[in-house]
Amino acid sequence: MPLNRRTLIAVSLSVTFALAPLRLTFAASPAPAKGEHGMVVTAQHLASEVGIEVLKKGGNAVDAAVAVGYALAVVYPNAGNIGGGGFMTIRFQDGKSTFLDFRERAPLAATKTMYLDKDGNPVKGASLDGYLAVGVPGSVAGLEMAREKYGKLSRQDLMAPAIGYARDGFILNQGDAASFAGSADRLAKDPAAAAIFLKPDGKPYGIGERLIQPDLAASLAAISEKGTDAFYKGAIADAIVKASGAKGGILAKPDFEQYAVRELKPVTCTYRGYEITSSPPPSSGGVIICEILNVLEGYPLSYLGAGSAETVHVMVEAMRYAYVDRNSALGDPDFVDNPVSKLLDKAYAKDIRDKIDPFRAGVSQDLTPKGFGESKETTHYSIIDDEGNAVAVTYTLNGSFGAGVVADGTGILLNNEMDDFTQKPGVPNLYGLVQGEANAIQPKKTPLSSMSPTVVAKDGKPFMVIGSPGGSRIITITLEAIVNVIDHGMNIQEAIDAPRIHHQWLPDTVYVEPFGLSPDTEKLLAGMGYHLDLADQTWGQAAGILVGGKSLAEIEKGGGARYNGAIDSRAASGEALGY
Ligand code: GLY
């Protein structure tokens, strides 16, 4: 039979699928940063320097994480914060681990229907803008608990760099300036926020200009001197409560007085012999990453190849099933009985694999549970110290610059984390997540999160520290970085930079970053029934560390740098710093 072009393509495709991994060529990534004693990777270069200096001075990874947390609140105000909340996963050098939940809680006066109008429909913007969107902040209590229980240095030592940058200012680089420019209209709506983040002419600060935040310096100095009471029981809480009352919010002094950090057992699972330690509920992150990894463990991803239609197919189907569970079954563990052990069971993953058609896309509507009605601005940092203590922190204001409000005199931007609750079952939130009753609003309840600060270990030793911002996509961003290192052999920088895909059950769409898939792969997937959204934007800003080499191959060969750090090339002002 004479071979025409069409036959050749068919032959070459089938040979490729049968015999060898289909490789996608990624643009080259820069080399990861190297260090022998410690590594700090954050989304803002000055904060990375703060963390490294703490390590050099004898602080451990928790000390560095606390100092970085305060520094980012000053030099990365779109997401770094003391007016929001977050999670810290710690894996100690002896192999033990813990998890601090300092996420926001709903105010005592919150109600299930507080964002609905009289007809039961969500009021546009009510859970996103202004004081009604604000959850009770947890960052100060969380960072201080971490320092007191697991750090070595004084609060004053760890807060001094942040106070300095707030008092004396810092010079904005291109990435910093871009974040201000993108939110200028929103910040202009609150006079106190505008007075800090916009120039007197109303324009955002530009590249090379200095941002000085004297009110924030004073708030940080009060916390440094008096501890958490300065925030939760003193003038700062009074100022926030006063502004909230005057501007349509419901925050009250008892909300602040009753705020408590929870120390929880992290979620753990194994993937191809690696031990994953990540965030438990009230995050969905760790559970859903583990559920997806358990499903993927049954497929030869390394053989199928990064970016191949077959790899994308099984990844998307695993994501589809796991996000149904995320959006319908999980919530704050003080309010909801989370089916964590079922979702982490390898037998449950096998049941999911059995339902995945090897040749066709699934249909999200068919998975709707009975009775069920980006981002953007979170930030993640990864740190490891000379002793091998690894810390992963993801904390957030939720949207960029949170609710866009600052109580007069405090300099503190407040979060809009209340949008992470279900406003109304079946109605999408900021991240397009369609959620259910388990995540309904209740007083003192914490909204379900996707934040996934994760540490991976191998043979009892730290192997990888990883996490990212990205709203509902945090889970798939973190997952893909892990799979890229373990299954596809990428180095840590390549694993983080590689184009991403995302699926979250609803909408039933596969989001693909620019150049994420080759045109023929797109055609193959469309032929299987997938609806692809070829996004013109990237998402996420992962921050990762790999221990023992920059890639699995280098680790196996021996002789690689002890610590290898990578900040996402999408993070314009971030830096990985080792020493
Ligand atoms: N605010 C984003 C998250 O917690 O998932």
Residues whose N, C-alpha, C, O or C-beta is under 5 A from the ligand:
A	BS01	LIG	T396 N398 L448 S449 S450 M451 G471
